């Protein structure tokens, strides 16, 4: 009887591990935003939801014509139990000799294949 209880407990733990997400939505958004600032198409592709796959080139080339792209003060938090991650901070890019700031916003995330994926700005 004791072996059956242990076996059932292990089975329940295995099922729970397989059904839960293996990443944090806020960390996914932070990684995505950093990859976008770095023009890292491979990472963007890995973190982009299937619904947004058609914008991969646009997303990876957003800051292609500028220099000095970096993120300052990035802090992202999931909004409750929702599929929204709200971020503070700014992407700064230099156009010619002038710095332009792009405030971070709220982003939608979805869980696909057990991983959180970035899926555009929230409210769009």
N, C-alpha and C positions, 0 to 999 in steps of 0.2 A: 504494500500500500504506500509506503514511504517513497519508493522509487517512482510510482505513478504520480504522486504529488510533485516530486522534483521534476519529472519529465514534463508535466503540464505547466509548471512554473516557467521552465526554460522555453517551452513552446510559446507561451504568452509573451515572454520578453522578446523572443525572436520576431513575432508578429508585430509587436509594438515598435520595434526598431525599424522594421521594413516599412511601416506605414507612416512614420513621422519624417518630416523634412530634415535633411542633413545640413541645412544652412540657415543662416539668420537673414531675414529680409533686409534689415538695415545694412548689414555688411555687404550684401549683394549690391545694393544701390551704391554704396561707397566705392566698391570695387569697379562697378560700371562707370561711375562718374570719373574715377581716376583713369580708367582705360580710355574713356572718351577724350580726356585732356591729353593723354599720352598718344592718341591716335593708334591705339593697340587693337587692330581689327580682330585678331584672334581671340582676345579676351572678351571684347564686345560681342562677338559671335557666340561665345559660350554662355554669356549672361543675358542675352536677348531672348525674349519670349517668342514662341513660334508665330504669334499674331503679328509681330513686328519685324520678322526676318527680311521682309522686302525693303526695309530702310537701313539695312546694315551698312551699305556704302555711304549713305548720307551721314549716319551716326559716326562712322570711323573717320570721316573726312571733315567734320565740322570745323576743326581748328587748323586745317591743313595750310592755310595761307597766312598764318600769323606766327609770331614767335613768343617765347617766354610764357607759354601756357602753364599755369599752375593753379592749384586750389588752395585757398586759405580758409581756415576755420570750419572745415567740413565736420558736421556732426549730424548723423541721421538716426532717426528713431521711428520704429513702427508705431502707427497710430492705433492704440488699443489692439484689438484682435482683427483689425481690418486688413485689407490688401493695399494699404497706403503707407508709404514711408515718407515722412516729412524731414527735410534737410535744411540745416542752416549752413551758411558759408557762401563763398563766392569763387567762381572760376575767373581768373584774370588772364587776359590775353593782350599782347602788344600788337597793335595795328600801326605799322610805320614806327612812329615815336610815341604814340599815345596808348596808354593802358585803358582797356575797356573791361568793365566788370559785368559778369553775368551771375546774378544771385541764384543760388540753388533753390529748389522749390519742393513740391510734394510730388511723389512718383508712385505709379501703380506697379504692383508686383503680383505675379501669379506663380503658383506652384505647379511645376511640370516635371514629371519623372522624379519626384522626391527632392527637387531643388527649386529654390526661389529664383525667378527670372525677372529682369527689369522689363516693364511693358508700357513705357511712355509716361508722360506727365499725367498726374491725377486730374480728373475733370475734363479730359479730352476724349 
